[in-house]
Amino acid sequence: MIPAANMGVMGVVASPVLADAASSLQSFVRAFVSIYVLLILAWVILSWVRLPYSRTAAAVQRFLDEVVGPYIGLFRGRIPTLGPLDLSPVVAVVVLLVAAELANRLIEALL
């Protein structure tokens, strides 16, 4: 009897190599999303706190603006604010987590 863990789409037996590749790809997606969520959190915190000018702080802020800014920009202006609070980073994180979960389920289904 073939274990259910090795069964792929439509009952076809998945090879251990494909199963390992799927597991590795799912781990990559989880790690990427975790790091990106941390970058969003750092971007939010640095937008609240004004640090004294230094080249290092400016470089970090510029990096975060270039990496996180375009993704947050997809939601900014479309999500209403609650007074001074911008909810677009919260919505962006939720969308990112849902997309990662969907991607991992798709990887599992295909491989």
Secondary structure, DSSP 8 states (H G I E B T S, - for coil): ---GGGB-GGG-B--HHHHHHHHHHHHHHHHHHHHHHHHHHHHHHHHHS-----HHHHHHHHHHHHHHHHHHHTTBTTB--BTTB--HHHHHHHHHHHHHHHHHHHHHHH-
